[in-house]
Amino acid sequence: MDLVLSLVGSVSGLCDWSNSIMAVMVVVVVVVVVVVVVLVVVVLVVIVVVVVVVVVVVVVVIVVVVVVVIVVLL
């Protein structure tokens, strides 16, 4: 009977151990997913900022060129 109780105890301890491993793995997966999502959002924001800056620079250059051409022609 003691042997059965010790076996049951060791099996339940093993289950607790595997449950804690599963919990740690779930936490790790959640953290990795959150980090990946944050990195993707940051990359998208950087891309949008770069595109906006490029568009603004191109528009400014076009306006300056047009103004210079108008001034030279007049």
Order of alpha helices (4+ residues) and beta strands (2+ residues): alpha
